[in-house]
Amino acid sequence: MADKTVLLAEDDASIRLVVNQTLVSAGYEVRATSSPDALQRWVRNGEGDVVVTDVYLGDTSIFDLLPSMKLARPDLPFIVMSGQNTILTAASAAEHGAFDYLPKPFDIDVLSSLVRRALKSSPAPERAIHPDAQKAVADAGLPLIGRSDAMQEVYRLVAKVMNTDLTVLIEGESGTGKELAARAIHQLGQSKRGQFIALDLAAMPPAEINRELFGSDGNGGAVHLKGGTLYLDEIGDLPAEAQAQLVKLLREPGGARLIASTRRNLGRLVEDGKFREDLYYRLNVMRLSIPPLRQRKEDIPELARAFLIRAQRQGLAARTFDKSALDLMAAYDWPGNVRELENLVLRLAVLSSDSVITVMDVEREMRMGVAEQTGASLGFEAEIEGLLHRYVMGDLVSGGEGEGSNVHESVVNRVERPLIRLALSVTSGNKVRAAQLLGMNRNTLRAKINALGIAED
């Protein structure tokens, strides 16, 4: 291994030192620099077996240098590190022929593993990035937004599949942005010059699905699209007859690149006999999972600000959020995911009378949204009563006369547990503040946390 040389280009001295020491300890010779000129000189002189580089070296973008360096050394693998953790960074790395993209901060062992794999790999084909790629993503509506670890994995997979013809199955809850991911794959990849046709199968009657997909007498339907992308949203709702026709057409070469999405567990539908097994395996070539918003709460402030910018571009007044408003939104679980957050922000942009949106504005609109979802006439107590009828009535009926029962204790515990979790979430785990919000003694709160088995993060 000692005969392999890593060229390391990083303008952050502390990161350069740590990466250098790690790679030397792994048995590699390392040549390190912060200079883009030095990196280009080494590459052109035939030095190094793999390059590990930051996206920006001072004011110079590595993507401006990669074409000439790949031309000089087409077999030399490049691993691109970046603190600019957006989908366009991952896409640019893939488009310029980088071996892989590594978002910062990263596990140093992951970098070591990438270097090992790069040294064993064959080179990836170079492709010039389309100059209008960024505009294409913006024109699709909102781009995929977020710098969380969960979204970095999404970006990496999008970058890997966008310049292939592989069928992609996108999984995720409603409102997570599955169609945005499909559009990003289309518009950043080799199919971008073709059409993108999206069909929402859950909202279409069976006759319309057949007509849109297969046309009249098997001619003119979306599946016969040449050079473009056919996106089938909620593929799990595809009728049995259409499933059979789609399987048949997927066996034939040519036609549209297929991307499907689902909020349902297709594997379970196959087991239950509600989805064709052969179609499932033809769709499940590359699987992309979009995380729910509650699993990437660190992205919520960035998303909220982006939605305000969108509202401003639609002609609404410019507004900003104060920190407490963003904190409240970040504490909420968003069962409707990104779509619910976007709708809330757009309502706030329309209805707020001040240029700064406060926590009280957000709280008011969140309560209004819940009232709209559950019915304006349905009060909190009525909702609780409905839940009791659904989950507790059976226990009360089957309790029997004269027998001991813990129904009351069980119900109280099941209400207290999520209530305390919510208070701890809002206060970022601060028990003293949570106790104040709940109106109880802090020692009482600690006792309840222990008694109810509430995990402390």
Summary of the structure (lengths in Angstrom):
residues: 457
radius of gyration: 26.8
end to end distance: 41.8
largest distance: 91.0
contacts: 1371
relative contact order: 0.06
helix: 53%
strand: 13%
